[in-house]
């Protein structure tokens, strides 16, 4: 049984001994963080959900081969999520093929308001990802782990397999460059908005 004092490493050891409930506790602890990380990578709730399931399915399959070097399993899980997101097409195909062999779940009601909110979230995230995509990949990964996923420098270094000092320098550079990109993007948006307003303005038409 999971207790508040159990570390992820202790739960992982129990899972390696075949205790599915221990692995379920790990899922409950970290599924939201993994899902949020993947949503920020894909800008798609559906893909993020499927990839999250793929991350934990992979973790269960190779659990006996994994040695956690920290009390938290989250850095390792996010490292797996990062790799699956980078190869999301193949990862999703494998997961969806497996899911197709399982019994279909009971249908659930579709709430239009929830669907609309999720689409708005996806559009907003897609816009943010376009700005973040201008960063070099190595800087973008550190930003995603430290700022979006809340890992400290040491945990991010473990997820990426680099030194802590490297994480710090990349994060500083990413923040500086992203601030510049946002300012440039806002200026461009303002210019486009002003131009559109001029085209619609009756004063402009009369003056011409």
Secondary structure, 3 states (H helix, E strand, C coil): CCCCCCCHHHHHHHHHCCCHHHHHHHHHHHHHHHHHHHHHHHCCHHHHHHHHHHHHHHHHHCHHHCCCCCCCCHHHHHHHHHHHHHCHHHHHHHHHHHHHCCCCCCCCCCCHHHHHHHHHHHHHHHHHHHHHCCCCHHHHHHHHHHHHCCCCHHHHHHHHCCCHHHHHHHHHHHHHHHHHHHHHHHHHHHHHHHHHHHHHCHHHHHHC
